[in-house]
Amino acid sequence: MERHLNLIKTGHQEVEKRVFPRFPFSYLVFREEGEGGKSYEVKDISYSGMQVSLKDGECSYKEGDSLKGEIHWYSQRVQIVGTVRRVESSNVGVEFSGDLIEKEMKNFLSVENIAKSMRPIHEYKDQMEIPANLAYWLRCDGPFELFVWQHNDHEISKIQVIMMHNYVEWNDGVGLSSGKILSVKNHDTPLSNEEEFEFLIDDQLDVEKLEFCREL
């Protein structure tokens, strides 16, 4: 468990690192407007923007370009207009624009839609490598995951919830904490798929994040 909990102190801020297993498939897809529009995997999403990745080839966007299209998520769809803010090879960071987009995204990413789309990834342990002390792993494409870790005696040791750019954690013997995601790095190897998260820890427990977590 040592590699799943590391503390870094940078000035007056505390940043913690986590290494989580990564599920290699996503049904959250962005498709460009018009005939011949390319399809992108949505790697990260929030009410104000998203990060998309083109699996084959490099994207043709540059910073400042406009972008239009539709996000598909099972039976849910939402039209978006945005501005490209960051380009790294096949990865594109997009800021949404338009007066109604935040309201539409809050409906699209509602607790009801998230809850009915969550899947028990721990049940796929025969098809993929899952850490032995990870008892439950519930995942919803893109922004939401719940991890329940256990001690060797099978008592719960830690509960972690990722919600878009935020997280809430309960640690046995420590209690509750919250924070926001600063960065995510892939640690893929031939034998495993992992991601390293860096979290900026809140000075005090964020009640709004906790209430969203409770509702979910």
Helices and strands as residue ranges (DSSP letters): G 2-4, E 6-10, E 13-21, E 28-32, E 39-45, E 49-53, E 66-73, E 76-88, E 91-97, H 101-108, H 111-117, E 119-120, G 121-124, E 134-140, E 144-150, E 156-163, E 166-171, E 175-186, E 194-201, H 207-215
